[in-house]
Amino acid sequence: MSNLLTIPSSDKSIAVLPFVNMSADPENEYFSDGITEEIINALTTVKGLKVIARTSSFAFKNKNMDVRTIGDQLGVSTVLEGSVRKAKNRVRITAQLISTDNGTHFWSKNFDRDLEDIFAVQDEISLHIADQIRENFGHLNIQEHLIEAPTKDMEAYDLYLKGRHQHLMWDGQGMVNSIAIYEQCVTIDPSFALPYFGLAYSYAMYGSWTNNKELLRLSEENLSKGFNLDKQSFRGCFGKATLLFWGHWDFINGQKVFQQAIALNPSYTEAEEGLCELYTAVGYFEKALWHTDNILKINPFATNHYFTKANIHYLNEDYTEALECLEISLSINPDFTHSIALKQICLILTKDYGKLTKFLDKTPLAERSEECRVLYKLVNAEEKIDVDMSRASFMIKKEIGEALFAWPLFLMVHLGEHEMALDFLEENIKMRRGQIINFMNIPLLKPLHQYQRFQDLVQAVFRVELLPPNPEIQIQITSTKALMSDSEIDLALEMVGKGMEEDKWFQNPSLSLRELAENVNISGNKLSWLLNERMGQNFNEYINSFRVENFKENALNPANSHLTLLALAYESGFNSKTVFNSFFKKIEGMTPKAWLSANQI
């Protein structure tokens, strides 16, 4: 995967690795995965914190890799690891936050709770993590709570996690399984919004690609029930946008609701990918590519996102770039059928029959292999290759089915059956079939462009009044709003300074930003802002600078000659040898031992 997009490192950033299932039953994997995802979603609500998306975090599942390597690949400063043990109505969660710079553990804790307290535990862990990142890397405005309990029924929640586990398989069988489980879930707790949104998405996607209008109706019904319970759900908005775009080809309202989902959770890359697919369908390729690159910054190991980027290049007839993206996609997941099928198409259009036939022979999941070979011969008629064309006319009688690409349509076009192709295209446009939503720019349909009937179909679907606005892409520059008045700042600085100089608060090795804020009677958010914006330091830099000065004073005192340097560091408030040595060297440019030798009389 050496061709992955280079991800710049960000200080205020985290990847939450899949919590390990330590339960006696290996089938409890869905539960530990669900806990992980909920913590990821909670952290995404903290503005200014870069949180790697679930798909890319889960790319490291069951891989014993050094956190420094993970940090380099994901561009994050911290990694959260943990485990979950579930037994009857009890749950034990362990979690540790680790620096990807040097492997230092910032924080670790065990939580033993009743299962009914699971949401409080998730909230507590998420708040601890956000606090630690803020203390070590800079100001973040953190809410009082990051997770609210979505249901009081633990059986319903457990079922929801099982349904979500199936849902995230992102395939036909997974959708079928998730629908059955979500239905059980809402039967047990009709006031639980999330399974309604899961049902809405599954019905919308499955219905739009199989031409099942009843499923689209069920999607609408479940959206209504879900939004009656939770009007601000990013998953609900994603499901609604999916129905509008894929189910009804409503580009204007689809764009609006995708944007609502992104605004509610900027790290939910599935919603931004949906927006990319919409922009691709209407031909806004530049904007679509901008969004794919933005997505890949927080979800660089998502095979589907590389497929989405490849699809944009393919429709823009840049097959070389498309194939490069597909190679990355398939290096992450060799069995991803979308990328397999698109690679087949691109190899046809780049006139490389040798690579195509080799790829088809070694890829059991290839889509419509026989049709693919025939289509290659039709598109590249001048090439002398041995392809059986006797069944070509029979192939064009097939329906699209559940294939990703409209192979019968492509065969009609390149067999010269253009009126039949236009009939087929018109019928499937009326049905709003997902496979032909990009028909305006599908390269294999270019022979149809000469016909007024094709141009009329383009106008019927993509005329200006049916398209969403395509504004210029603007990079937003956010400024930090002052959280305190000048008088409040002066008073807080006076109180903090007095506490440090006279009461030596820094000597408390467990001193936290929230505790220091309570000492001076302001909020943690205000103190974080004050230290970062007005003093140019994060909390740990500020506190450790006092500890270093105290250590230096004590180290030069002959009365302390019987004490080790580490003992003096601990007396000054440090609670880690690694943190002490690293910070001291950062400040003084040398080790504590070298400094002492240079400064002793």
C-alpha positions in Angstrom: 0.0 0.0 0.0 2.9 2.3 -0.7 0.8 4.4 -3.1 -1.6 5.5 -0.4 -2.3 9.2 -0.1 0.3 10.9 2.0 -1.4 12.0 5.2 0.1 15.1 7.0 0.5 14.6 10.7 -1.8 16.6 13.0 -1.0 17.2 16.7 -4.7 17.2 17.9 -5.5 13.9 16.3 -6.4 10.3 17.2 -7.1 6.8 15.8 -9.3 4.6 18.0 -8.1 1.1 17.2 -10.7 -1.8 17.5 -11.1 -2.8 21.1 -10.1 -6.4 21.6 -12.9 -8.9 22.5 -11.8 -10.5 25.7 -15.1 -12.2 26.4 -15.4 -16.0 26.6 -17.7 -16.0 23.6 -15.8 -15.0 20.4 -19.2 -14.0 18.9 -19.2 -11.0 21.2 -16.9 -9.3 18.6 -19.9 -7.2 17.5 -20.1 -5.7 21.0 -16.4 -4.7 21.2 -16.6 -3.3 17.7 -19.7 -1.4 18.6 -18.1 0.1 21.7 -15.1 1.2 19.5 -17.4 2.9 16.9 -19.4 4.7 19.6 -16.2 6.2 21.1 -15.1 7.2 17.6 -18.4 9.0 17.0 -18.3 10.7 20.4 -14.8 12.1 19.7 -15.9 13.4 16.3 -18.2 15.9 18.1 -15.1 17.7 19.5 -14.4 20.5 17.1 -10.7 20.8 16.1 -9.9 17.2 16.9 -9.0 15.0 13.9 -10.5 11.6 14.4 -9.6 8.8 12.0 -12.8 7.2 10.5 -13.9 3.7 11.6 -12.9 2.0 8.3 -9.3 3.1 8.5 -9.0 2.4 12.2 -10.4 -1.1 11.7 -7.8 -1.7 9.0 -5.4 -2.5 11.9 -7.7 -5.0 13.5 -5.8 -8.1 14.8 -2.5 -6.6 13.6 0.2 -6.4 16.1 1.8 -3.2 14.8 3.9 -0.6 16.5 1.9 2.5 17.3 4.6 4.7 15.7 4.0 2.9 12.4 0.3 3.4 12.8 0.8 7.0 13.5 2.9 7.5 10.4 0.3 5.8 8.2 -2.7 7.6 9.6 -1.1 11.0 10.3 -2.1 11.0 14.0 -0.4 11.9 17.2 -2.2 9.5 19.5 -3.7 6.1 19.4 -6.4 4.6 21.7 -6.2 0.9 22.4 -8.4 -1.2 24.6 -10.3 -4.3 25.3 -13.8 -5.3 26.3 -14.9 -8.2 28.5 -18.7 -8.8 28.6 -20.1 -11.4 31.0 -23.8 -11.6 31.7 -24.8 -8.1 33.0 -21.2 -6.9 33.7 -18.7 -5.3 31.4 -15.0 -4.5 31.9 -13.4 -2.1 29.6 -9.7 -1.2 29.6 -8.3 1.7 27.6 -4.9 3.3 27.1 -4.0 6.5 25.2 -0.5 6.2 23.6 1.7 8.8 21.8 2.6 7.8 18.3 5.8 9.9 18.6 7.6 7.7 21.2 5.1 5.1 22.4 4.5 6.9 25.8 1.3 6.1 27.6 -0.5 9.3 28.4 -3.4 7.7 30.2 -4.8 4.3 31.1 -7.7 3.1 33.1 -9.9 0.1 33.8 -13.7 0.4 34.0 -15.8 -2.3 35.7 -19.5 -1.6 35.4 -23.0 -3.0 35.1 -24.0 -3.3 31.4 -26.8 -0.8 32.0 -24.1 1.8 32.6 -22.4 1.2 29.2 -23.3 4.7 27.8 -21.9 6.5 30.9 -18.7 4.5 30.5 -18.4 5.4 26.8 -18.9 9.0 27.7 -16.4 8.9 30.5 -13.7 7.3 28.3 -14.3 9.8 25.5 -14.1 12.7 27.9 -10.8 11.4 29.4 -9.4 11.0 25.9 -10.4 14.5 24.7 -9.0 16.0 28.0 -5.7 14.2 27.5 -5.3 15.4 23.9 -6.1 18.9 25.0 -3.6 18.9 27.8 -0.8 17.6 25.7 -1.4 19.2 22.3 -3.5 22.3 22.6 -6.9 24.0 23.1 -10.1 22.1 22.3 -13.6 23.2 23.4 -15.0 20.1 25.0 -18.7 19.6 25.9 -19.8 18.4 29.3 -21.0 15.1 27.7 -20.0 13.5 24.4 -22.5 10.6 24.5 -26.2 10.5 25.4 -27.9 7.2 26.0 -29.9 6.4 22.9 -32.0 3.8 24.6 -32.7 2.4 28.1 -33.2 -1.1 26.9 -30.0 -3.0 26.9 -31.4 -5.9 24.9 -32.4 -3.5 22.2 -29.0 -1.9 22.3 -27.3 -5.3 22.1 -29.4 -6.2 19.1 -28.6 -2.8 17.4 -24.9 -3.5 17.7 -25.5 -6.9 16.1 -27.5 -5.3 13.3 -24.8 -2.6 12.8 -22.1 -5.3 12.6 -24.0 -6.9 9.7 -24.8 -3.5 8.1 -21.1 -2.6 8.0 -20.4 -5.6 5.8 -21.7 -3.3 3.0 -22.9 -6.2 0.8 -26.3 -7.7 -0.1 -26.4 -10.4 2.5 -25.2 -8.0 5.2 -28.1 -5.7 4.3 -30.6 -8.5 4.5 -29.2 -9.7 7.8 -29.2 -6.2 9.3 -32.7 -5.5 8.2 -33.9 -8.6 10.1 -32.0 -7.7 13.3 -33.0 -4.0 13.1 -36.7 -5.1 12.8 -36.3 -7.1 16.0 -34.7 -4.1 17.7 -37.5 -1.7 17.0 -40.1 -4.3 18.2 -38.3 -4.5 21.6 -37.9 -0.7 21.9 -40.0 1.4 19.5 -38.5 4.6 21.1 -35.0 3.7 19.9 -34.2 5.9 16.9 -30.9 4.4 15.5 -32.3 1.1 14.2 -35.0 3.0 12.3 -32.2 4.9 10.5 -30.3 1.6 9.9 -33.5 0.2 8.3 -34.0 3.4 6.2 -30.5 3.2 4.7 -30.6 -0.5 4.0 -34.0 -0.3 2.4 -33.0 2.7 0.3 -29.8 1.3 -1.0 -31.1 -2.2 -1.6 -34.3 -0.9 -3.2 -32.6 1.6 -5.6 -30.2 -1.1 -7.0 -32.8 -3.8 -7.3 -35.7 -1.6 -8.6 -37.9 -2.5 -5.6 -40.2 0.4 -5.0 -41.7 -1.2 -1.9 -38.3 -1.1 -0.2 -38.1 2.6 -1.0 -41.5 3.1 0.6 -40.3 1.2 3.7 -37.2 3.4 3.8 -39.4 6.6 3.8 -41.6 5.1 6.6 -38.6 4.3 8.8 -37.1 7.7 8.3 -40.3 9.3 9.5 -40.3 7.2 12.6 -36.6 7.8 13.3 -36.8 11.6 12.9 -39.8 11.8 15.2 -37.5 10.5 17.9 -34.2 12.2 16.9 -34.3 15.2 14.5 -30.5 15.8 14.7 -29.1 12.3 13.7 -26.3 12.3 11.2 -27.1 8.7 10.4 -30.7 9.7 9.8 -29.7 12.5 7.4 -27.4 10.0 5.6 -30.2 7.6 5.2 -32.6 10.3 4.0 -30.0 11.7 1.5 -29.3 8.1 0.2 -33.1 7.7 -0.4 -33.3 11.1 -2.2 -30.3 10.6 -4.3 -30.1 6.9 -5.1 -33.9 6.2 -4.8 -35.3 9.2 -6.5 -32.4 10.9 -8.3 -33.3 14.1 -6.4 -30.0 15.9 -6.7 -30.9 19.2 -5.2 -32.5 17.9 -2.0 -30.0 15.0 -1.9 -27.1 17.5 -1.8 -28.8 19.5 1.0 -29.3 16.5 3.3 -25.9 15.0 2.6 -24.5 18.4 3.7 -26.6 18.3 6.8 -25.2 14.9 7.7 -21.6 16.2 7.2 -22.3 19.3 9.3 -23.6 17.1 12.1 -20.6 14.8 11.9 -17.7 16.0 9.7 -15.8 12.7 10.2 -18.6 10.5 8.9 -17.0 9.8 5.6 -19.9 7.7 4.2 -22.0 10.9 4.0 -19.3 12.8 2.3 -18.7 9.9 -0.1 -22.5 10.1 -0.9 -22.1 13.7 -1.7 -19.1 12.8 -4.0 -21.2 10.3 -5.8 -24.0 12.9 -6.3 -21.5 15.4 -7.7 -20.1 12.7 -9.9 -23.5 11.9 -11.4 -24.2 15.5 -12.3 -20.7 16.0 -13.7 -19.1 18.2 -11.0 -15.9 16.3 -11.3 -13.6 18.9 -9.8 -15.7 19.3 -6.7 -16.1 15.5 -6.4 -12.4 15.0 -6.5 -11.8 17.7 -3.8 -14.2 15.8 -1.5 -12.6 12.4 -2.2 -9.2 13.8 -1.2 -10.7 15.4 1.9 -12.3 12.1 2.8 -9.0 10.2 2.4 -7.3 12.5 4.9 -9.4 11.0 7.7 -10.2 7.6 6.1 -7.1 6.6 4.1 -7.6 2.9 4.3 -11.2 2.8 3.0 -11.2 0.7 -0.2 -14.6 2.1 -1.2 -13.3 5.7 -1.1 -10.5 4.9 -3.5 -13.1 3.2 -5.7 -15.2 6.4 -5.6 -12.1 8.5 -6.7 -11.3 5.9 -9.4 -14.9 6.2 -10.7 -14.6 10.0 -11.1 -11.4 9.6 -13.1 -13.0 6.9 -15.2 -16.0 9.0 -16.1 -13.6 11.8 -16.9 -11.8 9.4 -19.2 -8.6 9.5 -17.2 -8.1 5.8 -17.2 -4.5 5.8 -16.0 -5.4 7.7 -12.8 -8.5 5.5 -12.4 -6.4 2.3 -12.5 -3.9 3.7 -10.0 -6.7 4.3 -7.5 -8.1 0.9 -8.2 -4.8 -0.8 -7.5 -4.7 1.0 -4.1 -8.3 0.0 -3.4 -7.6 -3.7 -4.2 -4.4 -3.7 -2.2 -6.5 -2.8 0.8 -9.2 -5.3 0.0 -8.6 -7.7 -3.0 -12.2 -8.9 -2.8 -13.9 -5.5 -3.2 -16.2 -6.2 -6.1 -16.8 -2.6 -7.1 -13.2 -2.0 -7.7 -12.8 -5.4 -9.5 -15.6 -4.5 -11.9 -14.4 -1.0 -12.6 -10.9 -2.4 -13.3 -12.4 -4.7 -15.9 -14.0 -1.7 -17.7 -10.8 0.4 -17.5 -8.7 -2.4 -19.0 -11.1 -2.6 -21.9 -10.8 1.1 -22.5 -7.0 1.1 -22.2 -6.7 -1.7 -24.8 -4.8 -4.1 -22.7 -6.3 -7.5 -23.4 -3.3 -9.3 -21.9 -3.8 -7.7 -18.5 -7.6 -8.1 -18.8 -7.6 -11.8 -19.5 -5.0 -12.4 -16.8 -7.1 -10.4 -14.3 -10.3 -12.3 -15.2 -8.6 -15.7 -15.0 -7.2 -15.1 -11.5 -10.2 -13.2 -10.1 -13.2 -15.4 -9.2 -15.2 -12.4 -8.2 -14.9 -10.7 -11.6 -18.2 -9.4 -12.9 -19.8 -10.9 -16.1 -16.4 -12.3 -17.4 -17.9 -13.6 -20.6 -19.6 -10.3 -21.4 -16.4 -8.5 -20.5 -14.3 -10.4 -23.1 -17.0 -9.9 -25.8 -17.2 -6.2 -25.0 -13.5 -5.9 -25.3 -13.5 -7.3 -28.8 -16.4 -5.0 -29.8 -14.7 -1.9 -28.4 -11.3 -2.8 -29.9 -12.4 -4.5 -33.1 -9.1 -3.9 -34.8 -7.2 -6.2 -32.4 -6.7 -9.8 -33.4 -7.7 -11.7 -30.3 -9.5 -15.0 -29.9 -12.9 -14.3 -28.3 -16.1 -16.3 -28.9 -18.6 -13.8 -30.3 -21.3 -16.3 -31.0 -23.3 -15.6 -27.8 -23.1 -11.8 -28.1 -26.7 -11.3 -29.3 -28.0 -13.6 -26.5 -26.1 -11.6 -23.8 -27.9 -8.4 -24.7 -31.3 -9.9 -23.8 -30.3 -10.1 -20.1 -31.4 -7.6 -17.5 -28.9 -5.7 -15.4 -29.8 -7.7 -12.3 -27.6 -6.8 -9.3 -24.4 -6.2 -11.3 -22.6 -3.0 -10.7 -22.3 -2.1 -14.5 -25.0 -2.3 -17.2 -23.2 -4.9 -19.3 -26.3 -5.6 -21.6 -26.5 -1.9 -22.4 -22.8 -1.7 -23.3 -23.1 -4.7 -25.6 -26.1 -3.2 -27.3 -24.3 0.0 -28.0 -21.2 -1.6 -29.4 -23.1 -4.2 -31.4 -24.7 -1.2 -33.2 -28.1 -1.8 -31.7 -28.5 1.8 -30.8 -32.3 2.1 -30.9 -32.5 -1.0 -28.6 -29.9 0.6 -26.4 -31.8 3.9 -26.1 -35.0 1.9 -25.3 -33.1 0.0 -22.6 -31.6 3.2 -21.2 -34.9 5.1 -21.2 -36.6 2.3 -19.4 -33.9 2.1 -16.7 -33.9 5.8 -16.2 -37.6 5.7 -15.6 -36.9 3.0 -13.0 -34.1 5.1 -11.5 -31.7 2.2 -11.6 -28.5 2.9 -9.7 -26.3 1.3 -12.3 -27.0 3.9 -14.9 -27.1 7.1 -12.8 -23.9 8.3 -14.4 -25.1 7.7 -17.9 -24.4 11.3 -19.1 -20.7 10.7 -18.8 -20.2 6.9 -19.1 -17.5 6.5 -21.8 -18.9 3.3 -23.2 -22.2 5.2 -24.1 -20.4 7.8 -26.3 -21.7 6.3 -29.6 -25.2 7.3 -28.4 -24.3 11.0 -28.0 -25.1 11.6 -31.7 -28.8 10.9 -31.2 -31.2 13.6 -30.2 -33.1 11.1 -28.1 -30.0 10.6 -25.9 -29.6 14.4 -25.5 -33.3 14.6 -24.6 -32.7 12.0 -21.8 -29.8 14.0 -20.5 -31.9 17.1 -20.5 -34.8 15.3 -18.8 -32.5 14.2 -15.9 -29.8 16.8 -15.7 -31.4 20.1 -16.9 -30.1 23.1 -15.0 -33.2 23.6 -12.7 -32.7 20.0 -11.5 -29.1 20.4 -10.5 -27.7 21.6 -7.1 -25.6 24.7 -6.9 -21.9 24.2 -7.8 -20.2 27.0 -5.9 -16.4 27.5 -5.9 -14.6 25.4 -3.3 -13.5 27.7 -0.5 -11.0 26.8 2.3 -12.6 28.0 5.5 -10.2 29.7 7.9 -11.6 29.7 11.4 -10.5 32.2 14.1 -10.6 31.4 17.8 -13.1 33.5 19.6 -12.0 35.0 22.8 -13.6 33.1 25.7 -12.7 35.6 28.4 -12.7 39.3 28.9 -9.5 41.2 29.8 -10.5 41.5 33.4 -11.2 37.8 33.6 -7.9 37.0 32.0 -6.0 39.2 34.5 -7.7 37.7 37.5 -7.2 34.1 36.3 -3.6 34.6 35.5 -3.0 36.2 39.0 -4.7 33.2 40.7 -2.9 30.6 38.7 0.5 32.3 39.2 -0.1 32.5 42.9 -1.1 28.9 43.1 2.0 27.8 41.3 4.5 30.1 43.1 3.1 29.9 46.7 1.1 26.7 46.9 3.2 24.8 44.3 0.1 23.1 42.7 2.5 21.7 40.0 3.9 19.3 42.5 0.6 17.3 42.4 1.6 14.5 39.9 -2.1 13.9 39.0 -3.0 17.6 38.5 -5.3 17.9 35.5 -6.5 20.9 33.5 -10.0 20.5 34.9 -8.7 20.4 38.5 -6.6 23.5 37.9 -9.6 25.2 36.4 -11.7 24.4 39.5 -8.9 25.9 41.7 -9.3 29.2 39.9 -13.0 29.0 39.5 -13.2 29.0 35.7 -14.2 26.3 33.2 -11.7 23.9 31.7 -12.5 25.3 28.2 -11.6 28.8 29.3 -8.4 27.8 31.0 -7.4 25.7 28.0 -8.0 28.7 25.7 -6.1 31.1 28.1 -3.0 28.9 28.2 -3.0 28.2 24.5 -4.1 31.5 23.0 -2.6 34.0 25.5 0.4 32.1 26.8 1.3 30.0 23.8 1.5 26.7 25.8 -0.6 23.7 26.2 -1.5 22.6 29.8 1.4 20.1 30.1 4.0 22.5 28.8 2.8 25.1 31.2 2.8 22.8 34.3 6.0 20.9 33.3 7.9 24.2 32.9 7.3 24.8 36.7 8.3 21.2 37.4 11.6 21.6 35.5 12.5 24.8 37.3 11.7 23.2 40.6 13.8 20.2 39.7 16.8 22.4 38.7 16.6 24.3 42.0 16.5 21.1 44.0 19.2 19.4 42.0 21.7 22.2 42.7 20.9 22.2 46.4 23.7 20.3 48.2 21.2 19.1 50.8 19.6 16.9 48.1 22.9 15.2 47.0 21.8 11.9 48.5 18.7 11.8 46.2 18.7 10.4 42.6 17.7 12.7 39.7 14.6 10.7 39.2 13.6 11.0 42.8 14.0 14.8 42.5 11.9 14.8 39.3 9.1 12.9 41.1 9.3 15.4 44.0 8.8 18.2 41.5 5.6 16.6 40.2 6.7 14.4 37.3 5.2 10.9 37.4 7.0 9.4 34.4 10.8 9.0 33.8 10.2 9.2 30.0 8.1 12.4 30.2 10.6 14.0 32.5 13.6 13.2 30.4 11.9 14.2 27.1 10.5 17.5 28.4 13.8 18.4 30.1 15.8 17.8 27.0 13.2 19.8 24.9 13.6 22.8 27.3 17.3 22.6 28.0 18.7 20.9 25.0 20.5 18.3 27.0 19.8 15.4 29.4 19.3 16.2 33.1 22.5 14.5 34.0 24.5 16.5 31.4 22.8 19.7 32.6 23.7 19.0 36.2 27.4 18.3 35.3 27.5 21.6 33.4 26.0 23.6 36.2 27.5 22.2 39.4 30.1 24.4 41.0 
